[in-house]
Amino acid sequence: TRVVITGQQAGLFGGPLFTLLKAITTMKLAAHVSHEHRVPVVPVFWIDAEDHDWPEVSGCTVLDSEFAPDTVRLADLPGAGSQPIARLSLNDAIHAALDQLNTALPDTEFKPELMTALRAAYVPGRSMSAAFGVWLEHVLGPHGLVVYDSSDPSTKALARDVFVKEISQPGHTARIAAKAGDALVAKGYHAQAQLADGTVSLFHLNAERAPIRIEGTPATAGEKTMTLAELIDEARNHPEHFSPNVLLRPLVQDTVFPTICYVAGPNELAYLGQLKDVYAHFGIPMPLFYQRGTATLADSATLRFLTKYELPITALRAQDESALNQLLEDQLPPTVEQALTSMSSVVDERMAAIAAAVTQIDPTLEGAAKSTLGKMQHEVQSLHNKVIQAAKRRDETLRRQFQRAQALTFPQGHPQEREVGFVWFLNRYGPALVDRLMDELPLAMGHHWVLTI
């Protein structure tokens, strides 16, 4: 058996849409490779359960009935910010977050069943990462996705040799990655991962997830000090006490699983480019990398609007009315626009003639002529703007269509897939959403797709 794998932090209620797109890309790619090469290939989702970035995972943004963003945020759990997400146990605060989500989501025929499944996954006493895993497995398990919690202590023994080697040669991994980063910079790119000299690419799991530093023979893990030999011995006998950082995580992943391909997001691809020699150093085969599918889910009304006015979807990103103004201006009767343009040209031409004439009488009048021209140009532009505003009032339908499409595709100016939780789309389209994406999200890197569901 071989594995196509992807991973992400345990975002509240499943995280943004791109988490779902990552998983679906992984499942489609595994099926494709299995069919093409006639070998069993399993899609795996690696929950980055030992990450401790609480602000990143504690919120979920959905759109209300007017497409306005509404962020549901879980109150801080004991240990939030210092402990790995896997060690944060849900308490009664999750009930308030679920109630807030229930209020924020528009009423649909799918909402009752959706909320029942979420309440079954997110229960007090369950860890944040385990709840995420239960929910993700509910949504995608029937399609063959295997969900793995990276904090599982029973599998840390599989990565024991990686941990021991990293501690035995402190800072070596960071130096290899830094050298690769310098090469990228020299070629006009940038180094995504930059670590201080002496940094060990591991965290120590004790009272908190603490970075490890080794300078000579003494070693420190947070507030704890020990000898290098003692730290190596602990890694050998208790690998569950250790957690990889961003550089070593892919290698641990590919030690635990027979990985042939990792499905990565844009930021991940940047630092993975620094790891070729790190893989070689540890003697681990480096897998192929595949960019996750990236898409905007637009409803039929949005697509009709964009098609009718030949408006590129990227025009909706700017959070001002410049694109709307241009669109309205394009809808003006040609005679109005021609008259305004002609008026502006005439003003410029006649004032230029006046300026030339008055300077022959008195050269000091040149400034007054320019000032008068500026005022007249301002008035012409002001009239033009008033015409646009009148057009806006006249065509309020066009304005509403634009604002609706903008709110759906680029909420608060951000790409939809990075801003809106996939739970919102499941509430709107139901379980068939996954089937449709499995059918319609193309396996083609380097493109952003606009899909209608």
N, C-alpha and C positions, 0 to 999 in steps of 0.2 A: 504494500500500500504506500502511496505517496500523498503528500498534503499540499494544498494551496491554502495559504493562511493570510489573515489580516488581523488587525487589532485596533483597539481604541479604549479610551478611558470610560469608566462606568457612569456616564452622564445620567442625570435624573430623568426617569421615565423613558430611557433609551437614547437620550441625547439628540443632536441635530439630525436633519435629513441625511447629511453625508455619511453618518454612521450606517444607516440602512443601505445607502448606495454602495458603500464599501463591502458590506456583507453580500449584497446581491451580485456585485462584480465577482467576488470570490466564488460564489456558488456557480455562476455561469461559466467562469473560467475553468473550474474543476471539472464540470460536466463536459466542457469542450475538449480539454486535454485527455480526459478518460476515454472519450469516444475516438479521438484522433490517434491516440497511441495504444489503445486497448490495454490499459492498466487501471486498476482501481485508484481513484484520486478522491480524497475526502476534503471538503471545505471546512476550515476551522476558524473560529473567531476567538482571538486571544484577548481576554479582558485584562487591561493594564491595571490590575487591582492593587498594586503596590505603589502607584502614584499617590502623592499626597496633596495635589493641587485642588483644594476644596472649592474655591470660587469657580473653577472650571467645570466642576461636575454637579454643583448644588442647585443649579437653576435650569429651567426648561421654558423656552419662549413659544407661545402659541399665538394664533390670530383670533380675535373675537369676531362677532358677526359682521362688523364693519371693516374687517381686515386690519384693525389696529393691533400692534404687538402687545402682548400681556405676558410678563415673565413671572412664572411660579417659582418661588425660591424656598428651599427647605431650610428651616432654622438650623443654626450650627449644632452639630452633634458633638458630644464629648470627645475630645481629641482631634477635632477638625483642624486641618492646617499643619499638624505635626505627625499624626499617625497615618499610615497607609489607608486608603479608602476601604480596603478589605477589613480593617480593624474597627471601622466605625459602625456601630450597631444602631439601626433605626429605633427610634423611640416614638412616643405618642405624637411628636411633631409631624410625623408622616401623614397622620390623619388630616391635619389642617392643610398640608400641601395637596393632598388628594382632593379635598373639598374645594380648594381654590382652583385646581385644574378643572374639576367638574363644572364649576361656575364659569370659568373662562372659555371652555370649549363650547362652540355653538351646538344647539340641539340637532341631532341627526338620528336616523334609524339605527346607526351603529354605536351610538354613544353608550347606552346601558351595558351592552356586552363588553365594550372596551373598558369601561370603568370597573366592571366586575373583575376582569382579568388583571387590571393594574392593582386593584386592592388585594388580590390574591398573591401578587408578586411582592408588593411593598408592604410588609407587615412588621410591626415592632419586634425586635429581637433578632431579625435577620440582618446581615451585614449589607452595606450599600452595594458592594460588588455582587454579592449573591442575589440580591433583589434584581439588579440589572440583568444578571445571567438568566434568572427564571423568566423574566419578561421577554428577553431576546429569544430564548428558546421557545417560548409560547408563540412568538410571531414567526420565527424562521426555522425552528426545529422540524416541523412537518415537511420542509423543503430540503432537509438533509444537512443543515448546518450543525456542526459540533461546537458547542460553546465551552471554552476552557477558562478557568479562573487561575491566573498566574500566581496567586498567593497560596495555592494548594501546597502545604508542606510536604505531602507524600511524594511529590515529583521533584522537589529541590535536589534530592540525591542524584538525579540524572545529570544535574549541572555542577556537581561537586568539583570535578576536575577543572572546569572553567573558573570557578571561584578561587580555587587553590592557586592556579597559575597566575591569575590576575594579582593576587596578594603577594605572591612570591617574586613578581617582577613589577613592583609598584611604579606607576606612572608610565609604563611602557606603552600601554594601549593609548593613553592620551597623546603621547609623543608621535605615535604612528598616525593617529587621526589628524594631529596638528600639521604634520608634514604633508599629508594628502590635502588638507585645507589650504596650505600655502600654494600647492600646485594648482588648485582650483582658482585661487585668487589671481595667480600669474596668468591664467587663461581667460580672465575677465569675469569669473564667477565670484561667489562669496563662500566663506567657510561657515557652515551652519552650526557646527559643534565646536566650541572652544573651551578647553578646560585648563585650569592652572597646573603648573608643573608640580609633580608629586601627588596629584589627585589619583585616587584609585577609583576605577569605574564600577564601584559597588557601594551600596548603602548597608549599614548594620541595623538590623531590626531588634530593638530592645524596648525601652520605654517610648522611643520614637524612631522614626526612620532617619538615621543620622549618617551624614557623609563620613567616609573614612579617609584619613590622611596618614601617610607614612613618611617620616623624615629620618633616614638612617634605620636604627633598630627599633626606636619607640614608635608605637602606632596609637592613633586616637580615633575613637568612634563616638562622636558627640562629646560628652563629658568623660567618657571612659578611656583610660589609658592602659595599654598592655604592651608586651614585647611583640615583635614581628612573629616570632616562633609561636607564641600563644595564639595570635590571630590566625595563622595558618592552620594550627591544630584545631581551632574552633570551626574553621571553614570545612576542614576534612571530616570532623565528627558531627557537626551541627550545621549543615548547609542551609537548613530552614531559617537560620539567623541572618541570612544575607539576601540582598535584592539588587539586581543589576540596574545601572543607570542607563541613560539614553543610548550610549555607545555599545554597551554590552548586552542590552536587552535582546536585540535581534540574534546574537550568537547563542544566548541561552535558549531562545525560542527554537532555533534550528538545531540545538542539541537535544531538546525534549522531543521534537517532532521531525519526521523525515521530510523536510520542506523542500519543494522544488521551485516554489514561487511565492513571493510575498506581494500582496496587493497594498500599495501605499498611497497616501495622499501627497499633495505637492510639497509640503514642508518636510515630510519624512524622506522623500526622494532626495532632497538637498543634503541631508546628513548621511544617508545611506551611501552617497557617492564618496564618502571619506573612509569607508569600512573595508575595502577590498583587501588591503594588506593586514588589517586586523583579523579578518577571517583566516588569512594565510598563517598568521602568527599562532593562532589557536588550532590550526589544522582542521578547521571545519569547512566543508564545502559551502561556498557562497551561493545562495539561490538566485534565480532570476527575480527581477522586480517588474511589477506591472502597475501602471497608474490606475487608480480607481475611476469608475465612471463618474462623471460630473454632469449634473442636469438641473434644469428648472422645470418644475411641474406647473404648467399653466392650464387653466380651464378653458373651455371652448369659447367663452365670452372674451377672454383676454386674447386668445389667438385670432378671433374674428376682428377685434379692434386693431391689433398689430398688422394684420393682413390688409384690412381695408385702407389704412392710412400709410401703408408701406413703411412702417416705423420699425427700425431695428430694436431688439429687446434691450440692447445696451443703452439706448437713449433714455430708459426709465431709471437708470441708476442714480443720476444726479438728483439730490434732494432740493432742487429749486424748480422754478417754472419755466426755465429757458426752453426746454424741449416742447412744453405745452404751448408757450408763446409762439414758437416757430411753427408748430402744427396749426394753431389758430390763424397765424398770419398766412399760411399756405391756403387756408380755406376762405380768405377774403376775396370778394369779387375783384377780378383783374383791374377793373376801372379805378377802384379805390386805391389799390397799391400803386398803380401807374401814376395816378394823380399826385399821391404823396411823394413818390420818387421824383416826378417832374418838378413839383414845387420846390423840393430841396435843391435840385440842380439849378433852377432858375434863381433862387435866392443866392446861391454861391456865385453864380455867374454875374448877376447884377451888382452884388456887393463888391466883387473884385473890380468891376469897372468903376464904381463909385470911389473905392479906395485909391485907385490909380489917379482919378481926376482930382480928388481933394488934396492929395499930397503935392500937386503942382501949385495949389493955392497956398497951402501951409503944411510943411512936412510933419509938424507935430500932430496933425489930425489923423495920421496913419493908425495910431493906437486906438483912437475913438472909433475908427471904421472897423477895426478888427473886433473891438468889444461889441459893437452893434451887430456884426455878423455872428458872433458867438451867441448873443442873446436870441437872434432870429433862428439860428440853427437849433437852439434849445427849445424854442417854442414849437418849431416844426416837429422835433422829436417828441415833445410832450403831446402834441396832437396825435402823432402816430401811436403813442402808448395808450392814449384815451380811446382810439379806435380799437386797439387790441382788447382793452378792458370791456368795451362795449360788445365786442365779438364774444368775449368770455361769457358775459351775461346773457347774450342772445343764444349761445350754444352751450348751455349749462350741461346738457347731456354729454357732449364731447369731453367737457372738463371732468365729469364724474367717471366716465369710462377710463380716462387717462389716470386719474388718481387711484382708481380701483386696481388697474393693471400694475401700477407702480407699487402699491402697497403689497400686492401678492408676490411679485417677482423680486423686488428689492426692498424688503421691509427695513425702514430706517437707513436706507442706502447700502445695506449689506446683501450679498448674494443669499438668496432664499435658502439654499442647501446648508449654509453655515449658521443661519439665524433661527430657523423655525424647527421645532422638534418634530420628529417623524410621527409622533403620536397624533399631531394635528391632522396629518394627511390620512392616517388610519381612521380617525374619527369622521373625516369627510367622505372617504371613498370605501371604507370597509376593508375586510380581509382580502378582497379581490385586488387591492392595490399591489400587493406583493406579486401576485400572478401576472398582473399587467406589466410590472417592471421587469420581471423575469423574462417576459416575452419581448418587451420593447426597448429596454435599455441596451444599446449596442455595445459589443466588445470592440471598441475602437479608441485607442489612446489619442490624446491630443485634441479632442473635440469636446465642446460643451453642447449638450443636447437640450432642446426645448421639447418636452413631452406633454401631451394632453392625455388625461386619464378620464 
